[in-house]
Amino acid sequence: MKTHLSVVIMLIVALVAAQDVRQPASSQKRSLTEKDLFEFVWIANPQVSPDGARVAFTRVNVDDKRTNYETSIWIAATNGKEAPIRMTNGKHDAQPGWSPDGTHIVFVRGGDKDETGKPKPGQLAVLSLAGGEASKITDLPKGASNPVWSPEGKRIAFVSSTTQDDIHKAQRKKNAAKPGDTQAESQHESDVHVISRAVYRSNDEGYLDPKRHAHIWLLEVPGAPDEPTKPQQLTTGNFDEDQLVWSHDGSRIYFLTRRIDEPYYELPSTDIYSVSSAGGNPEKLATIPMDIGDLVLSPDGRRLAFHGSVAQPVRSYSQPDLWVMDVAPDAKPQNLTADYDFDMGSSVFGDNAAPRGGRGRTLYWSPTVARSSMSWRSKDARQSCALTHRPAQ
């Protein structure tokens, strides 16, 4: 077998060498160089339209000056028979999300700069697929991200680290009589960072502010670009919230959080909470003894699915699995892939992932209630898998 394999390899090498001799120098292949990185184009964060006919995604490329990345929203037909179409003209557009009726796309638009030339945080914008330019629908001092449409399509929940104090300061600055107003000058924020925690920086955010947290906000979708609405802050406190999921009747928003002051000293765990979309105190659903993500609600609204890696026993690496649990206080999650020897929901990350593009959804429920199917992407992003799960009666 080894001799046969060697002969095959030698034959292939000989054929390639012969082809190189016959080809002119101008058509010969060359090695990849570091400058080729400037020509790379990535796609990220694919979002399938409600009717399944189209997919919106973020396209990432290096800018003309070769100093930064540009992102834009594109749409392609899922049948593969049409060329993708660019939908936004901004240089920093990302995180697309379809409205439930498929007529609009909400996304995050960045790129604006303040009076000192520093980039402003991204804001939410809505694009009508009937035509016209996208219009911004938020103007929060610390920006907005991770928008999620409500089931009826009239509201959008999102995340922002803006505080009420930020809003008051921004309003006072707008009302200042002139740029040199003494009141405006006295509101300058110090850029001195006092480090009092073990984890104080992030690759994406820079220096972390332990007094500032990502909270849930809610916005009524404007009927027209000239009819702005004021967003409402739904959650407060000293902990971050993310991975927002609407209940199917639009009455509540589920989210993930971790109510521990310095969680890096503890074993991984995640709290699942929900809050009324009308406002009120968040209610705890369960604490999951592991890091989890990709939270999705079943079609009947009775179960949640997510990816997660067990925290015990403590190991250098634990394979993420697919879990489901009832939407009930202190419900216990069930591992559906304990005997499946592949990572669930993983994909390329770090320097291999699309820069600035975001991460697309990796977990889906089928519309069937009595017998539910879930699909996911494998770690190498080239294989899709499906699993059928019959809930316990």
Helices and strands as residue ranges (DSSP letters): H 2-22, G 25-27, G 34-39, E 41-48, E 54-62, E 69-77, E 85-86, E 93-98, E 104-109, E 123-128, E 135-136, E 145-149, E 155-160, H 164-175, H 182-185, E 201-202, E 206-207, E 215-220, E 232-233, E 241-246, E 252-257, G 263-265, E 270-276, E 283-288, E 290-297, E 303-310, E 321-326, E 334-335, G 350-352, E 364-365, E 372-377, E 384-389
